[in-house]
Amino acid sequence: MDRRARRAWRWRTLAVLPLLALPLAACGGDGGDSAGRTTLNWYNFPDDSGALQKAADSCSRDSDGRYAITYHKLPRTADGQRQQLVRRLSAEDTSLDILGLDVTWPPEFAEAGWILPWTGENRQRATQDTLRTSLETGTWKDKLYAVPYNSNTQLLWYRDDLVPTPPKTWAEMLDMARALARQGKPHFVEIQGAQYEGLTVWFNTLVASAGGSIMTPDGQRPSLGPPADRAAGIMRDLATSPAADPSLTNQMEDENRLAMESGTAAFELNYPFVYPSMKANNPELFEHFRWAPYPRADADRPARPTIGGIDLAVSAHSRHPDLAFEAALCLRNRENQLTAALEGGLPPTLRALYTDPALVKDYPFAADVLGALETASVRPKTPAYQNVSIVISHTLSPPSEISPASAVAEIKGQINDALQSKGLIP
């Protein structure tokens, strides 16, 4: 059975998520606490550092007795988080007030009428000193529906005992890896090659870095073209070279981190969380752990790594929207973003924090993160993003079997079908 036949065999009919398949009980109610404060329920990713709970507690204290924020942890996986929110919002659950959304979700939630736009003074306060690309993730049809809470982007991490000068391009990096392999030295390039969202992010970054985009700015149709062919070719080149980790097709961000910490790799494309992890888990190797800008697809064009992070939105079904907007502004204020960065490893969205001595002390790579965020690319903005991402990650898996022109043509056709809610997706 050839690759296309195997993919066709595992395709399934495009279907809408069964939103109301399970009965959902409202959690938290809409009353107040023992002190008479209005309870605002904040649903966000599960943070183990305590930074998000500290933000909820500090904003509750500073509300002059008007509200108390209860932080509810969503499931660990992004799919699980989205599924819970979608089900409850579609059921018009009034107990949801403030929502922590992955940066790819605002168009879908806005189009469905589940979140309220930021307007007037609230919008003005939310946009002040906030990074432009971060704001773009929360904007849909020229309206701001979600404000950035934290951001994220990838850098190139490398060992300076193996590579004194970091590569500037993908081609240069692969050449360095081949040379290290010939010398019998650690030489792998760790990257997210598993069949999931990380593979889509890798492709999106390379397409943007090659001067293109996956979809048109209005999100109505695929764009792709030669930059996408170039991106797919770079992915295949890595996967078929000595630079490829043998477990590439199973690797996500944490597997990349562990491989680098084990000493088998020379390079790693990953998020800043790997820095404190290396410091704690392999202090000896940490002495040679360095960072550089994401490698370019072409020497004459800056790389455009994909932006990540969480945006805050107010539920359209909240019984306290005015207080929810106010509380959301507090949750993402300077103090709380700094705490999230220092204790939770979450890069801030406020530009001024990147020169704050308190941040720079623990984030010596702050300037590089800011530089990456200022030129970052955004994943396709469309309410059908989940389908688009699935199409890309399935078509490009495994990377070693990519035939660039045919893979891009297949992605284009499948995206067209997904946008029209017809046909098949992987």
DRENLUMTOR-646467 format. One record per residue (C-alpha): residue number from 1; residue in three letters; x, y, z. Coordinates in steps of 0.001 Angstrom, whole numbers, plus 524288, in hexadecimal, padded with zeros to 5 digits. Example, Ala and Ser with C-alpha at 12.3 -4.5 7.8 and 13.67 -1.06 7.14 Angstrom:
2
R / resi / resn / x / y / z
R / 1 / ALA / 8300C / 7EE6C / 81E78
R / 2 / SER / 83566 / 7FBDC / 81BE4
This chain:
426
R / resi / resn / x / y / z
R / 1 / MET / 80000 / 80000 / 80000
R / 2 / ASP / 80629 / 80D00 / 7FBF0
R / 3 / ARG / 80686 / 8195E / 80428
R / 4 / ARG / 7FA92 / 81F8B / 7FDED
R / 5 / ALA / 7F2CA / 81300 / 7FF4E
R / 6 / ARG / 7F69F / 811C9 / 80D9E
R / 7 / ARG / 7F22B / 81FB6 / 80FF7
R / 8 / ALA / 7E568 / 81D94 / 808B8
R / 9 / TRP / 7E2E7 / 81186 / 810EF
R / 10 / ARG / 7E3CF / 8195A / 81D7D
R / 11 / TRP / 7DC0F / 82516 / 818CB
R / 12 / ARG / 7CF46 / 827CD / 81F73
R / 13 / THR / 7C390 / 82FBC / 81B5C
R / 14 / LEU / 7C43C / 83DE6 / 81F91
R / 15 / ALA / 7BAA3 / 83FAB / 82A7B
R / 16 / VAL / 7B721 / 84A3F / 83406
R / 17 / LEU / 7BB73 / 847AC / 841FE
R / 18 / PRO / 7B00A / 841BD / 84956
R / 19 / LEU / 7AEAD / 84D84 / 8520E
R / 20 / LEU / 7A328 / 84910 / 859CE
R / 21 / ALA / 7A64C / 83AA8 / 85A80
R / 22 / LEU / 7A812 / 83B1F / 86924
R / 23 / PRO / 79F84 / 84214 / 87317
R / 24 / LEU / 7A726 / 84CCA / 879B7
R / 25 / ALA / 7A485 / 85208 / 88720
R / 26 / ALA / 7A7EE / 8602C / 88989
R / 27 / CYS / 7B397 / 8618F / 89273
R / 28 / GLY / 7B58F / 86C57 / 89C1C
R / 29 / GLY / 7A871 / 872FE / 89AB5
R / 30 / ASP / 7A6FD / 881AA / 899A9
R / 31 / GLY / 7A610 / 8855F / 8A7ED
R / 32 / GLY / 7AFE4 / 88B50 / 8B124
R / 33 / ASP / 7B953 / 886B5 / 8BB76
R / 34 / SER / 7B818 / 887B6 / 8CA2E
R / 35 / ALA / 7BD10 / 895B0 / 8C999
R / 36 / GLY / 7B21D / 899A3 / 8C060
R / 37 / ARG / 7BADF / 89AEF / 8B474
R / 38 / THR / 7B628 / 896C4 / 8A705
R / 39 / THR / 7BCB9 / 88A26 / 8A2E8
R / 40 / LEU / 7C350 / 88A83 / 89596
R / 41 / ASN / 7C753 / 87D6B / 88FF6
R / 42 / TRP / 7D3F7 / 87D47 / 8883B
R / 43 / TYR / 7D6A0 / 87148 / 87FED
R / 44 / ASN / 7E48D / 86FAD / 87B41
R / 45 / PHE / 7EEF3 / 86584 / 878A7
R / 46 / PRO / 7F3E2 / 85E0F / 8849C
R / 47 / ASP / 7FF57 / 865A1 / 88A30
R / 48 / ASP / 807C6 / 85E35 / 893F1
R / 49 / SER / 81096 / 869A9 / 89764
R / 50 / GLY / 8064C / 870DB / 89F4A
R / 51 / ALA / 8079A / 87D30 / 8970D
R / 52 / LEU / 7F98A / 87CFD / 89225
R / 53 / GLN / 7F40F / 87AA8 / 89FC0
R / 54 / LYS / 7FC39 / 885FD / 8A4CE
R / 55 / ALA / 7F687 / 88EBB / 89A30
R / 56 / ALA / 7E8A6 / 88ABA / 89DD5
R / 57 / ASP / 7EB53 / 88D1A / 8AC40
R / 58 / SER / 7F1E2 / 89A57 / 8AA63
R / 59 / CYS / 7E726 / 89F60 / 8A169
R / 60 / SER / 7DCC4 / 89AB8 / 8AAF5
R / 61 / ARG / 7E38F / 8A237 / 8B5EF
R / 62 / ASP / 7E4C0 / 8AE67 / 8AD93
R / 63 / SER / 7D681 / 8AE96 / 8A941
R / 64 / ASP / 7D1EE / 8B667 / 8B512
R / 65 / GLY / 7C898 / 8AB93 / 8B8AA
R / 66 / ARG / 7C14D / 8AB8C / 8ABB4
R / 67 / TYR / 7C594 / 89E4D / 8A66B
R / 68 / ALA / 7CD53 / 8921C / 8A97D
R / 69 / ILE / 7D39B / 88A4A / 89E9B
R / 70 / THR / 7D319 / 87B7F / 89F48
R / 71 / TYR / 7DD5C / 87508 / 896B3
R / 72 / HIS / 7D89E / 86853 / 8907E
R / 73 / LYS / 7E28F / 85F88 / 889F8
R / 74 / LEU / 7DEEA / 85A5B / 87C90
R / 75 / PRO / 7E3D3 / 84D10 / 877C5
R / 76 / ARG / 7F23E / 84B2D / 874DD
R / 77 / THR / 7F12E / 849F9 / 86620
R / 78 / ALA / 7ED50 / 8551B / 85D27
R / 79 / ASP / 7E2F9 / 84C7B / 856C3
R / 80 / GLY / 7DD2D / 8495C / 86408
R / 81 / GLN / 7DD11 / 857B4 / 867DC
R / 82 / ARG / 7D644 / 85BC5 / 85B69
R / 83 / GLN / 7CC68 / 850C0 / 85C28
R / 84 / GLN / 7C823 / 85459 / 869E9
R / 85 / LEU / 7C6AB / 862BC / 8669C
R / 86 / VAL / 7BF7D / 86026 / 859E3
R / 87 / ARG / 7B5CA / 85707 / 86034
R / 88 / ARG / 7B2B8 / 8601C / 86B65
R / 89 / LEU / 7B200 / 86C77 / 8633C
R / 90 / SER / 7A929 / 865FF / 85945
R / 91 / ALA / 7A060 / 86240 / 864A2
R / 92 / GLU / 7A034 / 870AF / 868D0
R / 93 / ASP / 7A62F / 86D87 / 875F6
R / 94 / THR / 7A576 / 87A24 / 87DDA
R / 95 / SER / 7AFDB / 875E7 / 88798
R / 96 / LEU / 7BAEF / 878C5 / 87E13
R / 97 / ASP / 7BFE1 / 886B8 / 87F1B
R / 98 / ILE / 7CE2B / 887EC / 87AF6
R / 99 / LEU / 7D3C2 / 87E5E / 8711F
R / 100 / GLY / 7E1F1 / 87B23 / 86E6E
R / 101 / LEU / 7E267 / 87831 / 85FE7
R / 102 / ASP / 7ED5A / 87283 / 857DA
R / 103 / VAL / 7F16F / 87CCF / 84DEF
R / 104 / THR / 7EB2C / 874E9 / 842EB
R / 105 / TRP / 7DD7E / 874C5 / 848D5
R / 106 / PRO / 7D876 / 882F5 / 848DC
R / 107 / PRO / 7D35E / 882CD / 83AB8
R / 108 / GLU / 7CB92 / 87665 / 83D3E
R / 109 / PHE / 7C612 / 87B30 / 84A34
R / 110 / ALA / 7C316 / 888BB / 844DC
R / 111 / GLU / 7BC48 / 88385 / 838BF
R / 112 / ALA / 7B3EA / 87ABF / 84155
R / 113 / GLY / 7AFDB / 88664 / 849BC
R / 114 / TRP / 7B5BE / 8808A / 8560E
R / 115 / ILE / 7BE97 / 88BF5 / 859EA
R / 116 / LEU / 7BCA1 / 89AA0 / 85ADB
R / 117 / PRO / 7C4C2 / 8A4D4 / 853AD
R / 118 / TRP / 7CDA7 / 8AE0E / 85B1A
R / 119 / THR / 7C95E / 8BC14 / 858E5
R / 120 / GLY / 7CB35 / 8C9CC / 85E1C
R / 121 / GLU / 7D3D8 / 8CBDA / 869EF
R / 122 / ASN / 7D564 / 8BD3A / 86C1F
R / 123 / ARG / 7DB38 / 8BBA3 / 85E99
R / 124 / GLN / 7E3DF / 8C78A / 86054
R / 125 / ARG / 7E967 / 8C25F / 86D16
R / 126 / ALA / 7EB2E / 8B4B1 / 86780
R / 127 / THR / 7F2DA / 8B939 / 85BA3
R / 128 / GLN / 7FBE5 / 8C2BD / 8628C
R / 129 / ASP / 80A12 / 8BE16 / 8618D
R / 130 / THR / 8056A / 8B0CC / 85C92
R / 131 / LEU / 80D16 / 8AA43 / 851B5
R / 132 / ARG / 806AE / 8ABFF / 84466
R / 133 / THR / 80781 / 89DC5 / 84037
R / 134 / SER / 801DA / 89954 / 84D31
R / 135 / LEU / 7F633 / 8A24A / 84B0B
R / 136 / GLU / 7F48E / 89CDB / 83D66
R / 137 / THR / 7F1E4 / 88F5A / 842FB
R / 138 / GLY / 7E5F4 / 89471 / 84A3F
R / 139 / THR / 7E07E / 89C5E / 83EF4
R / 140 / TRP / 7D5FB / 89781 / 835C3
R / 141 / LYS / 7CF59 / 89F84 / 82B1A
R / 142 / ASP / 7D5C3 / 8ABEA / 8303D
R / 143 / LYS / 7D058 / 8AA17 / 83DFB
R / 144 / LEU / 7D857 / 8A6A5 / 849F4
R / 145 / TYR / 7D20F / 89AD4 / 85078
R / 146 / ALA / 7DD02 / 8961B / 8594C
R / 147 / VAL / 7E867 / 89D13 / 85FB0
R / 148 / PRO / 7F5E8 / 896F6 / 86123
R / 149 / TYR / 7F8FE / 8913F / 86E7F
R / 150 / ASN / 805FD / 88B25 / 86AFD
R / 151 / SER / 80D76 / 888A0 / 85E92
R / 152 / ASN / 81722 / 87E86 / 859E8
R / 153 / THR / 82036 / 87BB8 / 84EA4
R / 154 / GLN / 82B81 / 872E3 / 84B3D
R / 155 / LEU / 83A04 / 875A3 / 84AF0
R / 156 / LEU / 8456F / 86D89 / 84641
R / 157 / TRP / 84C44 / 86734 / 851D3
R / 158 / TYR / 859B3 / 8614E / 84FB8
R / 159 / ARG / 86611 / 85C78 / 8565A
R / 160 / ASP / 8718A / 865A9 / 854E2
R / 161 / ASP / 87B38 / 85ABC / 8580A
R / 162 / LEU / 876D3 / 85481 / 84B3E
R / 163 / VAL / 87302 / 8608F / 84374
R / 164 / PRO / 87AE4 / 86CCB / 84710
R / 165 / THR / 87306 / 87537 / 83D9B
R / 166 / PRO / 8647A / 87268 / 83BD7
R / 167 / PRO / 85F20 / 8704B / 82E1A
R / 168 / LYS / 8572E / 87AF4 / 827C2
R / 169 / THR / 84FC3 / 87279 / 81E13
R / 170 / TRP / 849DA / 864E8 / 81DA9
R / 171 / ALA / 8537E / 860D8 / 81322
R / 172 / GLU / 85EF6 / 86540 / 81B73
R / 173 / MET / 8598E / 85E12 / 82747
R / 174 / LEU / 857F2 / 85156 / 81FCF
R / 175 / ASP / 865C3 / 8528D / 81A81
R / 176 / MET / 86AD4 / 85454 / 82864
R / 177 / ALA / 8631D / 8486B / 82CE7
R / 178 / ARG / 868C1 / 84027 / 821EC
R / 179 / ALA / 8768E / 84472 / 8256D
R / 180 / LEU / 87469 / 84108 / 833C3
R / 181 / ALA / 86EF3 / 833C3 / 82FDC
R / 182 / ARG / 87B31 / 830CF / 827DB
R / 183 / GLN / 88336 / 833E9 / 833ED
R / 184 / GLY / 87B09 / 82AC4 / 83C4A
R / 185 / LYS / 87625 / 835F8 / 844BF
R / 186 / PRO / 86845 / 8392F / 84948
R / 187 / HIS / 861BF / 83ED6 / 83D4F
R / 188 / PHE / 852DF / 83DA1 / 83DB1
R / 189 / VAL / 849DF / 84933 / 83B01
R / 190 / GLU / 83E63 / 847BB / 84455
R / 191 / ILE / 83168 / 84C64 / 83EBD
R / 192 / GLN / 8230A / 848E6 / 84023
R / 193 / GLY / 820E1 / 83E3B / 8360A
R / 194 / ALA / 81550 / 836DC / 83BC8
R / 195 / GLN / 80808 / 83733 / 8352B
R / 196 / TYR / 801F8 / 84246 / 83D1B
R / 197 / GLU / 8011F / 850FF / 83E2B
R / 198 / GLY / 80FD8 / 85270 / 83FA8
R / 199 / LEU / 811DA / 84D51 / 831DC
R / 200 / THR / 80852 / 8578F / 82CD4
R / 201 / VAL / 80FCE / 86215 / 8343F
R / 202 / TRP / 81C9F / 85D9D / 82E1E
R / 203 / PHE / 816A7 / 85E55 / 82079
R / 204 / ASN / 81037 / 86B7E / 82321
R / 205 / THR / 81D17 / 87135 / 827DB
R / 206 / LEU / 8246E / 86C91 / 81BDA
R / 207 / VAL / 819E1 / 87136 / 81264
R / 208 / ALA / 819E7 / 87EC5 / 8188C
R / 209 / SER / 828CA / 87EE4 / 81908
R / 210 / ALA / 828FA / 87BE9 / 80A72
R / 211 / GLY / 8205E / 887CB / 807F2
R / 212 / GLY / 81311 / 88147 / 80704
R / 213 / SER / 80722 / 87D8C / 80EE4
R / 214 / ILE / 7FE86 / 871A3 / 8102B
R / 215 / MET / 7F1F8 / 8794C / 80E1A
R / 216 / THR / 7EDEB / 8868B / 808EB
R / 217 / PRO / 7ECE2 / 8919C / 812FA
R / 218 / ASP / 7DE0C / 890BC / 8131E
R / 219 / GLY / 7DEA0 / 8823A / 81634
R / 220 / GLN / 7D5DA / 87EE2 / 80AB2
R / 221 / ARG / 7DEDC / 87659 / 8029A
R / 222 / PRO / 7EC66 / 8701E / 8028A
R / 223 / SER / 7F814 / 877D5 / 7FDC9
R / 224 / LEU / 80401 / 86EC1 / 7FE60
R / 225 / GLY / 80B47 / 86F10 / 7F135
R / 226 / PRO / 81A21 / 86E68 / 7EF97
R / 227 / PRO / 81D18 / 87252 / 7FDC9
R / 228 / ALA / 81566 / 8666F / 80252
R / 229 / ASP / 81CF2 / 85DA9 / 7F8F0
R / 230 / ARG / 82976 / 86349 / 7FE93
R / 231 / ALA / 824C0 / 860E7 / 80C84
R / 232 / ALA / 820E5 / 852DA / 809CE
R / 233 / GLY / 82E0D / 85094 / 8035F
R / 234 / ILE / 8357F / 85565 / 80F50
R / 235 / MET / 82D8E / 84C4E / 817FD
R / 236 / ARG / 830A0 / 840C4 / 80F3B
R / 237 / ASP / 83F02 / 8448E / 80E71
R / 238 / LEU / 8403E / 8441A / 81D35
R / 239 / ALA / 83897 / 83770 / 81E88
R / 240 / THR / 84129 / 83073 / 81481
R / 241 / SER / 84E29 / 8358E / 819AD
R / 242 / PRO / 8570B / 8311A / 824D0
R / 243 / ALA / 8518B / 83CAE / 82C75
R / 244 / ALA / 8449B / 83595 / 82E79
R / 245 / ASP / 84290 / 82F5C / 83BAE
R / 246 / PRO / 83E70 / 82120 / 83999
R / 247 / SER / 83220 / 82408 / 84175
R / 248 / LEU / 82EB6 / 83047 / 839A6
R / 249 / THR / 82119 / 82B76 / 8362A
R / 250 / ASN / 81DB4 / 829D7 / 84489
R / 251 / GLN / 823C6 / 8363E / 849B9
R / 252 / MET / 81CB7 / 841AE / 84FD3
R / 253 / GLU / 82244 / 84D20 / 85783
R / 254 / ASP / 82526 / 84588 / 863E6
R / 255 / GLU / 82BA0 / 83A55 / 85CB7
R / 256 / ASN / 83455 / 84463 / 85608
R / 257 / ARG / 837E6 / 84A08 / 86344
R / 258 / LEU / 83B4F / 83CC4 / 868E5
R / 259 / ALA / 84387 / 83915 / 85D19
R / 260 / MET / 84B57 / 8459D / 85E0F
R / 261 / GLU / 84D52 / 843BE / 86CA2
R / 262 / SER / 8520D / 835D6 / 86A56
R / 263 / GLY / 85D5C / 83AF6 / 86222
R / 264 / THR / 859F9 / 83478 / 8552D
R / 265 / ALA / 85678 / 840F0 / 84DD9
R / 266 / ALA / 85DC8 / 84CE1 / 84939
R / 267 / PHE / 851F4 / 8554E / 845E4
R / 268 / GLU / 84415 / 8570D / 84AAE
R / 269 / LEU / 838D2 / 85F4B / 8457E
R / 270 / ASN / 83054 / 8619F / 8514E
R / 271 / TYR / 82A09 / 86B18 / 85ADC
R / 272 / PRO / 8310C / 87222 / 86614
R / 273 / PHE / 82C8B / 8683F / 8703B
R / 274 / VAL / 83842 / 85FE3 / 86C45
R / 275 / TYR / 841C7 / 86995 / 8725E
R / 276 / PRO / 83E18 / 8681F / 880C6
R / 277 / SER / 83BE9 / 8599D / 87E78
R / 278 / MET / 849C4 / 857A0 / 8796A
R / 279 / LYS / 84F03 / 85FA3 / 884B5
R / 280 / ALA / 8481C / 85700 / 88E98
R / 281 / ASN / 849CE / 849BE / 8880C
R / 282 / ASN / 8576A / 84A3A / 8821E
R / 283 / PRO / 85F8F / 85522 / 8884F
R / 284 / GLU / 86BF3 / 8506A / 881A4
R / 285 / LEU / 86618 / 85112 / 87407
R / 286 / PHE / 85F3C / 85DC0 / 8779A
R / 287 / GLU / 86C93 / 86458 / 8777D
R / 288 / HIS / 86CAE / 86268 / 868BC
R / 289 / PHE / 85E25 / 864C0 / 8662F
R / 290 / ARG / 85C39 / 870B4 / 85D9E
R / 291 / TRP / 851A5 / 876F7 / 85562
R / 292 / ALA / 85080 / 87E25 / 84879
R / 293 / PRO / 845C3 / 882F1 / 83F4C
R / 294 / TYR / 83DC0 / 878A8 / 83846
R / 295 / PRO / 84505 / 87489 / 82BE0
R / 296 / ARG / 840EE / 87AA1 / 81F12
R / 297 / ALA / 83B4D / 87376 / 8137E
R / 298 / ASP / 842A8 / 87CB2 / 80A76
R / 299 / ALA / 84EB3 / 88469 / 80E0D
R / 300 / ASP / 84909 / 89158 / 80965
R / 301 / ARG / 83C12 / 8906D / 810AD
R / 302 / PRO / 83A21 / 8909C / 81F92
R / 303 / ALA / 833D8 / 884C2 / 825CA
R / 304 / ARG / 825DE / 8863A / 82A94
R / 305 / PRO / 823B3 / 87C59 / 83582
R / 306 / THR / 8158D / 879A1 / 838DA
R / 307 / ILE / 80FF1 / 880CF / 8447B
R / 308 / GLY / 80962 / 8795F / 84F7A
R / 309 / GLY / 80331 / 87CB3 / 85C5F
R / 310 / ILE / 7F63F / 87ECC / 86327
R / 311 / ASP / 7EC3D / 889A0 / 86100
R / 312 / LEU / 7E1AB / 88DA2 / 86AB0
R / 313 / ALA / 7D390 / 88F06 / 86635
R / 314 / VAL / 7C6C6 / 891FA / 86D03
R / 315 / SER / 7BBC1 / 88858 / 86B24
R / 316 / ALA / 7AFB6 / 88D6E / 86429
R / 317 / HIS / 7A7B1 / 885DE / 86E2C
R / 318 / SER / 7AE14 / 88BCB / 87A3A
R / 319 / ARG / 7A481 / 8924D / 8838C
R / 320 / HIS / 7AF0E / 89BED / 88791
R / 321 / PRO / 7B5C0 / 8A03E / 87AF9
R / 322 / ASP / 7B9BE / 8ADB3 / 87FD8
R / 323 / LEU / 7C0A9 / 8A7FD / 88B9C
R / 324 / ALA / 7C666 / 89D28 / 88328
R / 325 / PHE / 7CCB3 / 8A704 / 879F7
R / 326 / GLU / 7D249 / 8AE70 / 8858F
R / 327 / ALA / 7D75F / 8A201 / 88BD6
R / 328 / ALA / 7DD85 / 89D4E / 87F1E
R / 329 / LEU / 7E4FB / 8AA1B / 87E18
R / 330 / CYS / 7EA0C / 8A803 / 88BD0
R / 331 / LEU / 7EDFC / 899E9 / 8892E
R / 332 / ARG / 7F6BA / 89E0F / 87DF0
R / 333 / ASN / 7FC5B / 8AA58 / 88410
R / 334 / ARG / 80AE0 / 8ACF2 / 8854C
R / 335 / GLU / 80C82 / 8A6E2 / 892B7
R / 336 / ASN / 80571 / 89A63 / 88F44
R / 337 / GLN / 80C22 / 898CD / 88222
R / 338 / LEU / 8194D / 89A4C / 888D5
R / 339 / THR / 81590 / 88FE5 / 892CA
R / 340 / ALA / 810E6 / 886EF / 887E2
R / 341 / ALA / 81DE0 / 888C2 / 880E6
R / 342 / LEU / 82696 / 886BA / 88CBF
R / 343 / GLU / 81F12 / 87BC9 / 89355
R / 344 / GLY / 8178B / 875A9 / 88826
R / 345 / GLY / 82132 / 8777E / 87D00
R / 346 / LEU / 81701 / 87EAD / 874C1
R / 347 / PRO / 81CA2 / 88998 / 86C3A
R / 348 / PRO / 81515 / 89645 / 86E40
R / 349 / THR / 80D4B / 89DE8 / 8643A
R / 350 / LEU / 810BF / 8AB65 / 869A0
R / 351 / ARG / 81C4C / 8B123 / 86259
R / 352 / ALA / 821C1 / 8B8A4 / 86E0B
R / 353 / LEU / 823DA / 8AC44 / 875E1
R / 354 / TYR / 82E4E / 8A789 / 86C83
R / 355 / THR / 837A2 / 8B1D1 / 871C0
R / 356 / ASP / 83388 / 8B068 / 87FF1
R / 357 / PRO / 83FA5 / 8AC8A / 887DA
R / 358 / ALA / 837A8 / 8A2BA / 88FAC
R / 359 / LEU / 83417 / 89B77 / 8832B
R / 360 / VAL / 84127 / 89CA2 / 87C50
R / 361 / LYS / 84811 / 896BA / 8881D
R / 362 / ASP / 840DA / 889D0 / 8864D
R / 363 / TYR / 83E87 / 88BA0 / 877AC
R / 364 / PRO / 84BF8 / 88EF5 / 87221
R / 365 / PHE / 84601 / 88BD2 / 864E1
R / 366 / ALA / 83B1E / 895F9 / 866A9
R / 367 / ALA / 83FD4 / 89E75 / 85B6C
R / 368 / ASP / 83FF6 / 892CC / 8523B
R / 369 / VAL / 8323A / 88ECF / 85640
R / 370 / LEU / 82D7C / 89CBC / 8541A
R / 371 / GLY / 8341A / 89D29 / 846CD
R / 372 / ALA / 82D98 / 8905C / 84302
R / 373 / LEU / 82043 / 89506 / 8479A
R / 374 / GLU / 82159 / 8A1B5 / 84009
R / 375 / THR / 82353 / 89A41 / 8334A
R / 376 / ALA / 81B1D / 88E6C / 83700
R / 377 / SER / 81146 / 887EE / 82E20
R / 378 / VAL / 80353 / 884BD / 831F7
R / 379 / ARG / 7FD0F / 877AE / 82F0C
R / 380 / PRO / 7F1DE / 87809 / 82526
R / 381 / LYS / 7E6E3 / 8805E / 82A93
R / 382 / THR / 7DA4F / 87928 / 827C1
R / 383 / PRO / 7CF15 / 87356 / 82F90
R / 384 / ALA / 7D2BE / 86679 / 8290E
R / 385 / TYR / 7E0A5 / 866A6 / 82E49
R / 386 / GLN / 7DF89 / 85978 / 83515
R / 387 / ASN / 7DC4A / 85301 / 82821
R / 388 / VAL / 7E6FB / 85A65 / 820FD
R / 389 / SER / 7F105 / 85630 / 82B00
R / 390 / ILE / 7ECDC / 847EC / 82A26
R / 391 / VAL / 7EE0C / 8483E / 81B54
R / 392 / ILE / 7FBE3 / 84D9F / 81C18
R / 393 / SER / 80117 / 844C7 / 826CC
R / 394 / HIS / 7FBB4 / 8387F / 8206F
R / 395 / THR / 80042 / 83BD1 / 812B7
R / 396 / LEU / 80E17 / 83EF5 / 8173A
R / 397 / SER / 80F89 / 832E7 / 81FB2
R / 398 / PRO / 81927 / 82C93 / 81F87
R / 399 / PRO / 8223F / 837A2 / 81B30
R / 400 / SER / 82BB6 / 82E1B / 814D3
R / 401 / GLU / 8215A / 82A4F / 80AC2
R / 402 / ILE / 81DAD / 83818 / 806AE
R / 403 / SER / 81D3A / 83A8F / 7F824
R / 404 / PRO / 81C9D / 8497A / 7F8B4
R / 405 / ALA / 81492 / 84CDD / 7EC9E
R / 406 / SER / 80A98 / 841F4 / 7EE2A
R / 407 / ALA / 8098D / 843D5 / 7FCEB
R / 408 / VAL / 806C8 / 8525B / 7FB60
R / 409 / ALA / 7FCC8 / 84FB1 / 7F0B9
R / 410 / GLU / 7F618 / 845ED / 7F9A7
R / 411 / ILE / 7F606 / 84F8F / 80504
R / 412 / LYS / 7F012 / 859F0 / 7FC42
R / 413 / GLY / 7E512 / 85113 / 7F7D7
R / 414 / GLN / 7E23E / 84C15 / 80573
R / 415 / ILE / 7E1F3 / 859E4 / 80B2A
R / 416 / ASN / 7D84A / 85E0F / 800AE
R / 417 / ASP / 7CF9B / 8529C / 80471
R / 418 / ALA / 7D0F9 / 85577 / 812ED
R / 419 / LEU / 7CD50 / 863C3 / 81126
R / 420 / GLN / 7C10B / 85F90 / 809FA
R / 421 / SER / 7BDDA / 8552F / 81431
R / 422 / LYS / 7BDE5 / 84A7C / 80A1E
R / 423 / GLY / 7C63A / 83F41 / 80592
R / 424 / LEU / 7CFCE / 837F3 / 80DFF
R / 425 / ILE / 7DA7F / 83BAF / 8174D
R / 426 / PRO / 7E4EF / 83285 / 81CC2
